[in-house]
């Protein structure tokens, strides 16, 4: 039987401490075979005189920290702002367990009482289990300048529940972002996402957004995602076939793409702005200049209908169509102002 190779994003979620003083791991997203950086945070609010620290780091199967023999390679550990003058060491105790030490030869205190303690290089194997994985930190020991040691601090939280394969998506402060992925994405169960749009056409003044009602996006398709500003959501890969999105003039990229000046429009602050020469990050999308009827410096959203005036309309109580403000954000509690519904502007007095 032939083995099937699936490409997916791995999302590792760190844990939080129950104590005022403690160590936590950050969040890391990796693809199989990739190398990433895991930040370790320190909080020492009960004391600003810590001089050394040790902890155990548990990682899932398929994640490895570079080591030689049993010792973690020095280049795999980078000092953060908490203890930049201290020495870092690590030792591999099993396939999923590492012990790290932070200490100073002259018993000097940490430079800061909280922040990034260190950054650790991690490698993901090509056979890593897909989905959310738990990182845990246990049995931390912290010593102060008097030699007093706090031991046996259990900094573990309940493991993160297993999830299907997917990809992390971060929504900008405007409430929008652009997304593309090698795999089909299913936003229908993602609480942080309120709507997903294709761009059906573009004029010299606006980009027409067409909502994808199923919230399922085919592979290699650029879309606009609306949701909770600043939130990072884990979006599962769609199962089965997904209908094509058409028309859609957005161009999605799964690898970083160099754009020449004026080659296209990128989403910034809830509208499309003409780009300067630069690089578009992987798993994003842009609007090519060739899709416009005439060149413009910026394009606003018009939700698939061009409106030239302000009309006062009465909302149909049986119509559950979404309502948007003039910034393009979906709203539910209407105050005085101008809104858009079904492509038409109306006033609430």
Number of C-alpha atoms within 10 A of each C-alpha: 3 4 5 6 8 12 15 22 24 22 22 21 18 23 21 18 18 12 14 11 18 25 29 23 24 17 16 18 17 21 19 20 14 12 16 17 19 18 23 21 20 23 21 20 12 12 11 16 17 25 23 25 22 21 23 21 21 18 21 17 14 16 22 19 24 18 15 10 8 13 17 22 16 15 10 16 23 16 19 18 17 21 27 16 17 20 16 21 16 23 19 21 12 10 14 16 17 21 21 18 17 21 22 16 10 9 16 17 21 26 16 19 21 19 17 22 23 22 19 18 18 20 18 21 17 15 14 18 19 19 19 22 21 20 23 24 27 21 17 21 18 23 19 19 16 10 12 10 14 14 12 12 19 18 21 18 16 9 14 14 9 11 14 16 22 25 24 14 19 21 21 21 15 19 22 26 23 25 26 26 25 17 23 22 25 19 23 17 11 14 12 20 23 17 20 25 22 26 24 18 19 26 16 16 19 21 27 24 24 22 18 16 10 13 18 21 27 21 18 19 26 28 29 24 24 23 25 19 16 14 14 15 19 21 22 23 23 20 12 6 9 15 10 12 19 11 11 20 23 24 18 23 21 19 14 12 16 12 17 12 12 16 17 22 26 21 23 16 14 20 18 22 20 21 23 14 12 11 12 17 13 15 21 25 27 26 26 19 18 12 17 20 12 11 15 17 12 18 22 21 21 21 24 19 15 15 13 8 9 13 14 14 12 9 12 8 6 6 9 9 10 12 19 20 16 14 15 21 19 19 13 9 6 14 11 8 11 17 25 24 18 13 17 19 21 18 16 13 9
